[in-house]
């Protein structure tokens, strides 16, 4: 019985070490992706997008326009 308990404790400790390592790795991966600026303003001769007509869009669909 005591042998099984020691094995269970050893497995639990190894599991906790692995879970902590996995969590730290996910944290660093998340931090790396947050530092990537995916939504920077475009530079150079790019097409600019405007927000025209967004305020009336849902209501014209309801009117059938």
Protein Blocks (a to p, Z undefined) as FASTA:
>chain_A
ZZmmmmmmmmmmmmmmmmmmmmmmmmmmmmmmmmpcfkbccehjdddddfehklmmmmmm
mnoZZ
